[in-house]
Amino acid sequence: MTDIPNTLGVPATADQVVEVADIDQLRGVLRSAPDALVLGGGSNVVLGRHLQQTVVLMCNRGISVAADGEMVEVTAAAGEGWHRLVRHCLDCGYFGLENLALIPGSVGAAPLQNIGAYGVELAQRLVRLRALRVCDGSVRAFDASECGFGYRDSWFKSAGAGQYVILDVTLRLSTQPQLVLDYPDILAELSRMGVKRIRPQDVARAVIRVRRRKLPDPAKVGNVGSFFKNPVVSRDVAQHVQSLGEGLSAHAAEPAGMVKLSAAQLIDQAAGKLETHGGAAVWPRQPLVLINQGNATGSDFVALAEKIQAKVMARFGVPLVLEPRTHGL
């Protein structure tokens, strides 16, 4: 097999594509191909037509649990599907991941970009992860504080990119509900569902309904979810940007004194929802999402993203940063 599976649905091949199910197999592949690209579900990458390297698909599976009173530590292998893990935890009565339901991709990819949605980030739940060092095959545990988590970022995605392969993650969850209901969209959906006494399972259902309404199903319409990060700027910059647009929102962000702007609003007002390039287009319901109209290449997505970035910069003076990683482009 040389085709590389990816949720954008773009044509992509590699010199070799290898499925890896255990550590020994991974070590063997990396010894012969130390520059290999390791992927999970191919859900947050934009790929060129051909990668002149080996691509490794992590297929290790397994979920284990260690109880600690009302708290539990759930360890999941990197090759597990993220949404499958969320469903498994809810079925078992382990709570804390419900806001992260239906995020595509694998467990191993989740720490790379510190996935987050509706008020919850992976960094808030992760205790530790284990990773294999590419250069010598050794295995090391990283506590959450060592992962360099930031907004849709981590040490593994930035300074440490390519140095380690994540093997599994351990999350600290609760057997008692700890609801996070900060987002009006979720509260409104719960109301539409007629929920009176909110349970974590209800929150997950509401999140799934909202995501399905706003975002295309990658199995039907190629996409990677959000293509751009929400810009985090100083308060002064945020006020200036708001003066240039209409009804632009701004929310407090880390570090202290910074503000997060809505990339979707900036794109909508600077570029609109009709931008296309080749087979790539803006999803009409959510301008943060770029979609494959059926014949797009990775280059089409990069070109469309650059066109949008240029228009937002020209209108608001704010740089937009891509959320997915690019390879072979």
N, C-alpha and C positions, 0 to 999 in steps of 0.2 A: 504494500500500500504506500502510495506517495502523495495522495490527496490529503490536505490538512482540513479537518472539520472546523468550521467557524460559524458563529451565529450571524455574521454579516452576509453569509452566503456568497462570498466572492470566490472566484476560481483561484486556488492556491495549491501549489505542490512543493515538495521538498526532495532533496536527494534521497532521503530515507525517513520514513515515519514509523516509530516503534512504540508499541503499547507496553507499559511497564506496570507490573502488579506488586512488586516487592523491592526491598532495599538492595538485595544482592543483584537483582537484574538491573536496577538503576545504576549501581556502581559499575557494573560491567559496561553498560552503554556509555557512561561518562568517561570511562578509561579510554575507550576507543574514539569517542567524539566529545572532547571536553568543551567544545563550543556549541554543543547542542542547545536548541531552544526547547524549554520545557513548558508545556501547556496543560491546562485542565480541560475545560469544555470549549475553549476557543471563544469565550463569550466577551472578552474585553480586549480584543486585538484587531488591528487592521493589517492585512497581509498583502504583500506583493504577489505577483503571479508565480514566481518560483524562488524558493529559499535554497541557497547553495549550502545547506547544512542538514544535520539530522534534527528531526523534531521528535520529542518525547512526549507521549500522552500518558499522564498519570492515571492509572486505573486501579490503584489500591483501594480496598474497601474495608469497612469495619467501624462500628460505633460501640464504645464501652462507657460505663458509668461508675463513678465512685461517689457514694452518698456521704454527706457530712451534715447531719441534722436536717434542717429545712433546706439546706443548700446541696447541690450536686455538681460534680465536675464531669462534664461530658467530653470524651475524647473521640474525635472523628478523623478518619483517614483522609488524606488530601484528595483522593479520587472520588470521594462521595459527592453526590450532587448537593448543592447548598439547600435548595428548597426541600429536598428529601429529608435532610437533617432537621430543618425547621418542623416539618410535619411529624417526624419521629419524636422529637422532643415534646411537642404538644400532645401527641397521643399518649405519651408516658407521663404527662403531668409535670414536665420540666419547663418552666416559663422564663421568658426574657428575650426570646428571638422573634416573637410574633410580628413585630413591626418590620422585620427583615424578610417576611414571606415573599415568595415568588421572585426573588432576585436571581437571575440566571447565573450559571457558572458552577464551579466546583468549590469544595471546602478549601482546598489548597490555594486557590486564587483569591479567596476572600481577604486574607490579611495583606496581600500585596497592595491593594488599593483601599484598605480599611473601609469595606463596604458599609453603607449607611442608608437609612431611609426613615422618614417620619419620626425623627427625634432620637433614634438609636443608632450607634455606630458599633462595629465589631470590637473596637478598642475597649468599649465599656464592658464587654462580656468575656474577652479573652484573658486567660490566666497565663498560658504559655503555649509555645509551639515547638515542635522538633523539626530540625532542618538538616539536610545532608550537605556538607561542604564539597563543592564541585572539584576543587583542586586535589583533595586527598581522600575523599570518601568518608571522612569522619562525621559523626552525628553530634549535634549540639542542641541543647534546649535553650530557648530564648524566653525570658519572662516578658510580659507585656511592656514593661518599662524599657526594655532593650530593643523593641521593634521600631522605634522612631515613628510612631503613628502620628499622622496629621490628617487634614481634610483630604479624603480620597488619596492618601499617600502613606508610604511606610519606608523604612530603611531598605527593605527588600526590593522596592520599586525604584528607589532613587540611588543613594550612595552605594548600597550593597547589591545593586542589580547584577544578576548573573553569578553571584558568588555562592549562593545556597539554593537548594531545592527544598521546599516545604514538604514534610512528610505527613504530619498530622497537627491538629490544633486541639487545645483543651479549653473549654468554655465553662465559666461558673454561672450556673442558673439556679433558680429557686423553685421549690415545690409550692410556694405561695405566690399568688398573682402579684406582679409589680407593674401595673399598667402605666404606659407612657401615652398620654392622650393630648399632646401639645398641638397637634395639627388639626385645623378646622375641617379639612377634607375628610379625615377619618371620623371625627365626631359627627359630621353631617351624614356620612355613609352609615354609621351605626344607627342614627336616627331614622334614616330611610329603611333600614333593615328591621326597624321596630324593636330594637334591643333595649330592654329596660335595665336589666342587671348585667353589666358588661363583664364578660370573662375573656381571658387571653385568646381563647379560640375565636371569639367574636371579633376581636381586634384583627387577628390574622385573616378572617374572612373579609372584613372590611378593607384591609390593605390589598388583598388579592383582587377584590372587585374594582377598587380605585385604579390599581395598576393596569388591569385588563382594559379598563375604559380609556385610560390615557395613553398606554403604550402598546405597540403592535406585538403580536406573538412572533418571536424569532423563527418558530417553525413554519410560519406562513409568510412573514415579511421580514427579510434580513435586516437586523439591527443589533446594536450593542447597548441599548438603553441610552442613557445620557452620553452624548458625544463630547460635551464641554463641562468643565467644572464651573460652579458658581464663583465669581471673582470675590476675593476677600481683600478689602481695601481699608484705608483710614477713614475716619468719620468725615474729615474735610473733603477727601476725594468723593466719598459717597454723596455728600451734599451737593457738590459740583455736578456730579453725574445726574442726580435727581432733577437738578435745574434744567438739564438738557432734554429731559424726556417727560412723559406724561404718566403719572401714577406709579412710578418705579418704587418697588419695595426695598427695604433695607433692614436686616436683622443683626443683632449683636452676634459676634463670632469671637473665637479664640485666635490669637492671644487677645488679652484685654485691650479694649479701645479700638478694636477692628470691627468692621461691618461686612456682612455677606450680602452681595447683590444677587439679583435673579438673572442668571444668564439667559433664561428663556425670554424674559421681558426685554432685555437688551437686544437679543436677536430679532424678536418680533418687531421692535420699533426701528431697528437699523437695517435689517435685511428682509424682513417679512417671511412668510411661510411658503413662498413659491419658488425659492432658489433651487436650482438643479445643476448638476454637472454630469454629463454622460448618463449612466444609469442610477446615479445617487441623487436623492432628493430630501428635502425637509419634510418630516411627518406633520401633516396639517394640524393635528390635535396637540402637538407638543414640539415647539421649535428646537428644543434641546436634542431631539432625536433625529438622526439621519437614517434614511431607509434605502434598501436595495429595491429598485423598481423591477428587477428581474434580470438585468444584464450588467450590473455595476462591477467594477474592479476596485481593488484597494486604492489605486491611484485616483479613481473618480471621487472616492470619499475624502481623500486628502485634499484634492483640489477644491471640492465644495467647502470643506472646513476652512481652508485658507481664504476663500472668497468671503465667507461669513465673518471670519476673524478681522479681515481688512475693513469690512463695512462697520463692524462694531467699534473698531479702533478709530475710524474716521469720524463716526458720529459721537462717541462718548469718551474716546481716549483711554479705553480700558482694554487690556489684552485678555483674550480668552485662551485658556489652556485646555488642550485635549485631555479627555479622561482615559480613552483606550491607549494602549501601547501600539506602536507601529513597528513592523518588521519587514525587511526586504523592499522598502520604499525610499 
